[in-house]
Amino acid sequence: MARYFITLSYDGAAYCGWQRQPDAPTVQQTVEKALSTLLRCSVEVVGAGRTDTGVNASKYVAHFDVDTPIADCRQLVYKLNLVLPHDIAVQRVRRVKDDAHARFDAIEREYTYYISQRKNPFRRYSAWQYYVDLDLDAMNLAANNLLEWNDFTTFAKLNSNNKTNICHVVRAEWRRAEDDSDLLVFTIRADRFLRNMIRAIVGTLVDVGRGRYSVEDFERILHSCDLSLSSAGAPAVGLFLSDVEYDESVYLE
């Protein structure tokens, strides 16, 4: 057996998330079908985590096994990009240790959320079109609380069967895009995330930015561990999984 990590990106608009479902299109089953066709064997792909319906990924990692080592990984990448639909692209296929796991060996994950503050037809599928003035300073002050707290029950989707709601956030900040002052960019990085956690955080931080909540209110909401106090989740369209990090020791090539 030989195990490989596959790095890819996708536009999630046409998919019901990453994870395979019996009667709905997903990224996982689409990638599995392409790999199985090209490698002429049944291939099961295990992802770094699940992304929800409509969520995008600029860098997603999964692993798969084959009985015989792949002769030319670059050629496989080329062929995959020919057979996959236009909204999924493969960047790399790389041999890893036989016990390397795309989900459990990930050290950190990073998500990026985009808000367009003016109507932009070219960002209608990649950013939340939200035209209210927002106080970025207040939003960043509130976001700083995320680095000092690790129980994210307030932003955890109910009935998700999490063993724990503990996450360690190492970065959470808002900025304006350098090439577009009307585009707000939120970057959050942690060892793990809960289902719908980031969209709930963004929605609540936006309510801070528009004055519904103060920075102190956000801290109180975070510490409450009460989902009912958080704001409605931000739309999926603006959310991207932007990085998954591994120790270099998992790679063989």
N, C-alpha and C positions, 0 to 999 in steps of 0.2 A: 504493500500500500504506500502511496505517496500523497501527502497533504499539501494543499496550496491555499494561499490567501489571494482573493481577487478583490481589487480596488475598483470601484465604479462610482458613477454619479447618475442621478436620475431626476427627472421632472415628475413629481408625484401626482399631477392633476388627473391623469387617466387611471390611477390605481387606487385600490382600497388598502393602501399601506404596503409595507414590506411583506408581512407574514402571509404565507400560503392560506387560502380559503377555498372551500369547495365550489362555490358558485359565484366567485367574483375575481376580477383580474388583479393580480398582485405582482410586485417586482420580483419576489422570490421565485414564483413559479415560472415567470417569463425568462429569468436568467437560467433556471434549471433546464428548461426546455432547450435553450440555445446550446448550453454546454453538453447536454445529452445527445443532441443532434450531431455536433461537431466531433465529440469524443467517442461516439457510437457505443455508448453504454449509459446505464441509468445513473444520473448524478444528482445527489442531494446537496443543497447548499445551506449552510448554517450562518446566519447573519450576526453582526455585532450587537444587534438589538432591533426592536420593532419600531418602525415609524408609522404614524397613523395615516388615515386617508387624506390625500392631498398634500402631505408633507414631502418636502424635497430633500435631496442629499447632494452636496457638492463633493463629498468624500465619504463613501460607505465601504465597509470591509466585510467580507464573508469568507468562509473556508469551505473547501470541498475535497473529497478523496477520489483517487483513481487507482486502479490496480497496477498500471504501468506508468512510470514517470513520463511526463510530457517532454517531447524532444525539443520543442522550440516554443517557449512561452510567448515571445513577441509575435510569432506567427499566429498563435491562438488568439491573442488580443485583437490582431488585425481581422481575423475571420469572425470573431464574436461581434465586432462592431459592424460587420457587413450584414449579419443575420438578425441582430437585435433591432427592435423598433427605434425610431428616431429619438425617443425620449429617455433612452438608457444608453450610457456610454461606459466602456471599460477602459481604465487607464493602465492597469498592470495585473499580471498574474505572477506570483512569486512562491517558490518552494519554501515550506516551513517545516519545523519539527513535527513528527507524527502526532504528538499530543498537544500541539498548539491549537488554541481555541479562539475564534474571532470574537466571541462574547466575553468569555471568562478571563482571557489574557489581556483585555484592553485595560490600559492604565488610566487613561482619561478620555473623555468625550467632549466635543465642543459643538454647540449649536449657535447659529446666527439667525437673528430675526430682523426683517427689513420692513420699515414703514415709509411709504411715499406720502409726503405732505402736499403734493399737488397732483392733479390728474396726469397720469403718464401712461399712454397706451402700450408702451414697451415694457412696463413693469406690472401689467395687470395680472400676470400669472406668477409673479415673483416677489410681490410686496403687498402689504396691507395698504390699501388706498384710504388714508385717514387724514382729513383735511383740517383738523383742530390744532391750534397752536399748543405746543407742549413745552413745559419747563424741564429741559434736560438736566439742569443742575439739581433740581429736586429729585428727579428720577434716579440720578446717580447716587445721591445721598441715601435714598431709600434702598437702592440695589446693594450698597455696601453692607447692609444688614445680612444679606444672603451669605457673605463670607464668614460671618461670625455665628452662624446658626446651622445646625445639621439635621434637625427633625423637620422634614418638609410635608408633614401630614396636611397642613393647610392647603397645599397645592397638589395633593395626591387624589387621583380619580378614585371614587368609591368602588368597592368590590373588584379591585384589581389583583387581589391575592398576593400582595407584596409581603415578603418575609420581614422586611423592615422598610421604613420610610426615611432612613438615615442616608444622607448624601453629603459629600464634602465639596462645596463649591470653592474654586480657587480663583475664578475671575467672573465678574459680572459688571459690565459697563456699557453705557450708551455713548455714541459719537455721531457726528454728521459725516457722511461720506465725503472724501476729499474731492471727488469729481462731480458731486451733486449735493448742494447744500440743503435741498429739499428731501433728501433721503436719509432717514435715521437708521442706525445700525446698532443692534444690541447683540453683544457677544457674551455667552455664558459657558463656563468650562467647569467640569466636575468629574469625579470618579464614576458616577452613575446618575441617571435621571429616572424619575418616575413617569408613568404614563400621563400625558397631558400636563405635566408639571410646568414646562416652559411656557406654554400658551397661557396658563393660568397666571404665572408670574408676570408675563408681559402685559396681560390685560389689567392686572392690578397696578403695575407700575405706570401704565398709561393713565389710569385714574388718578395717580399721584400727579402726573405731568399736567393734567387738565384741571387740577384743583379740587377734585372730589375728595381725595384723601390727603392728609399731610404726611410728611416723612414719619412722624411719630405714629400716625394711624397705621402706616404700612408695617412698622415694627410690631405694633400690637397685633395686627392681623397675622403676621408671620408666627409670632410666639403663641398664638391662640390654639394652634393645631386644629382649627375648625374650618373645614372646606366651605361652609356656608358663608363665611365672612370674606372670602376672596372674590374678585370680580369675575365676570364672564371671560372665558378664554378667548384670546386673540385668534383670528382666523388662521387656518392651516397654511394658506397660500404664502405667507411671509416667512415661514419657518424652514430652515435648512440645517441638516446635520452637516457640519463643515469640517470635522476632523475626528479621527479615532486613532489614538496613539498606543503603540506597543513597544516593549523593550526590544532592542535590536537582536537580542539573543534568540528570539523565536525563529529568525530567518536562517535558512540554509544557503540561499542564493541572493 
